[in-house]
Amino acid sequence: MVVAEALEHIYEQLDPTLAFRYECRTRQCGTCVIELNGQPVMACKELLEGGRDFVVEPLGSLPIIRDLVVDREPLLEELRRVVPFNGLSAEGFSEGWHPSEIALELIPWIKETEQCAECFLCTAVCPAYQSVPGYAGPMSFNKMARYALDSRDHSNRVAEAEAGKIYSCKSCFRCEEICPNEIPIRSVSMGSVMRFSRVHRELAK
């Protein structure tokens, strides 16, 4: 039994007032994140082991709405600032126009960034997000990387990442360790944007 199933049992059999999120049930939506014994986890994935006591709490880094339900809006708003394919418009498409091809060697990297469930686990454990004002966070940087790697995107993702203080990253790799979909957030996603940034700086000299 996973934690979410236990919460569902409590809701159905013991306490119908219990508030928690448990939506897709397939580890895709990321809404069920809670803290279990002080550690952020996805309730739909974390197994309950017999013979142990468990303390279930709402995610401590976000405002609590009720019981285990937290306000995800501050982090979602941060994510919305990363606008997909910014700079493209219908007016720029002439007859016979087609998008530029994505380099084949970059497709596996793009696919990895797209596995994000937007569960905020990476952000919840990120020391830079907790301590550096204005730090965009690993989930936002992962989304920036998705479009930075895509040749069809016309935005300056390097400037966007630098404005989000990407170089304040502590390189602790906790974001990668906790990611339920095993996205190499620091090494590939953020690393790609950092490499682009260094190239831009060299060209500007």
N, C-alpha and C positions, 0 to 999 in steps of 0.2 A: 504494500500500500504506500502511495506517495502522500505527501503532506496535504495536497489539495483534496484528495479523496477523504482524508481524515476530517478536514474542515467541512467538507460536504456532508459527511455523516453527522457531525455535531450540529450543523444547521438543520438537517432533516429530522434528526431523532432527539436532540437535546435542547438546542437553543435557536429557534427560528429568527431571532433578532441579530444573530452574528452577521456582520458585514465583511465580505472579502471578495476579491476578484478572482475568477476562474473561468475564462472565456473559451479559448479555442480548444483546450485539452490536448493539443498536439505539439506543445513547446514552440509555437510559432508567433504568438501575439505578444508575449512578454509582460502581460498585465498582472500576473499572479505573484510577482516578486514580494517576498516578505523577509523577515529576519528569523532564523532558527538558531536558538542558542547563541544569539549575538552575531551570526554570520548571514549576510545576504544570500538568498537562494531562490530558485524558481520553484514554487510550491508544487507545480505539476511534474517536476522532475525528481525532486529530493525524496529519497526513500526513507521511511520510518523503520528503524531497527527495533526489534522487540527488546524489552527489559531495560529500556533507557527512559529517562525523563526528558521532556522537551519543553522549551520555553519559546512560544511563538509570539512575535511582536511585529508591528508595522515597520516598514523601512524607515530607519531613524533619520535619514538625510533629507526627507521630504515632509511637508506639512501633513498632519493627519486629518482626514475628513471624518472618519468613524471606524472604530475597531481596527481592522487590518487594511483599510482602504486609505491610500494616501493621494495627495494632489500631484499628479504627474505633469500638470500643465507647465510649470517652470522649465522642466527639461524638454518637454515637447516643443515649447516655444523656441528654445535654443536650437533644436533640430530643424525647425521650420525656416530658420534663417539661412540654412544651406539650401538655396533654391536650385532645383534640377535644371540643367541645360540653360542656365541664365544667359541671356544675350541672343537666343534664337527667337525669331518671330516669323509668322506666316508671310509677312510682306517680303521677307528675304528669300522666299522659295520661288524660283522661276520655273518655267516648264522644263522638264527634263532634269531638274535638280535632284541630286541624291546625296545622302550624308557620306562623309568620308569614312573609309573603312578603319576599324579598330585593329591595331597591330595584333597579330595572332598570339604573340608571346605575352601580351597583357591581359588577354581574356581570362585565364585562370585567376589572376589577381583580382580582376573586377568581380568575378563570380564569388570569390571569397568575401569581399566586402559586402556583397548583397545578401549574405546569409544572416545579417543582423536582425534579431527579433525585437529590437528596441525595448529590451527588458530593463535597461539602466543598471545592470549589475556592474558593468565595467566602471560606470560613473560613480556608483555607490562606494566602491573600494579605492577610487583614485585619490591619492594624497594631494596631488596638485589641484584637483577640482575643489577639494575641501579647504585648501590653504591659499590659493592664488586668485585674487579677485579678477574676474573677466576671463578666466581660463575656460575655453569652450568645452573641454571634456573629450574623452576618448571616443564616445559614440558619434559626436559631431565631426571629429577629425576623420573617423572611418568613412562617414558619408562624403566629406570633402574629397577624400582619396578616391572614392568610387568615381567621381566625376573628373578629378584631376587626371586619372588614368584613361579617360574616355576622350578620344580626339574630337568627338562631336560637341563637346562642351566648350563654350567660349568664355567662361568666367575665369578670373584670375584667382585660382584656388590657393596659390602660394600666398598672395596678399591676404586672402581670407583667413588662412591658417595662422599666419603671423599675427594678424589682428586678434585672433583667438588665443595668442600666447602659446603656440605649440612648443616653443623651445623651453617652456617652463616644465615640461614633462620630466618626471623624476627617474624615468627609465627603470622603474621597479618591476614592470611586466605583470603587475597584478591584474590588469585588464585582460590580458591573454589567459592567465591562469583561471580566471573565474568565468570566462565567456562560455556559455552552454553550447555554442555552435563552433567553438574552437577557432574563432577568427584570429589570425595573427595581427591584432590591432596595432601594437607598437612596432613590431618588426617589419611588417609589410605595409599596412595602411598608412600609419603616421610616418614610417620610414620613407615611403615613396614621396610623400609631400615634402619631407625634410630634404630629400635628395634633390627634388625639383627646386626647392628654395635655394639650396647651395649653388646649383647651376645658374639660377637667375642672378644671384649675387655676383658670381664670377663674370657673367656677361655684362653686368652693369659697371664693372670696373673700367 
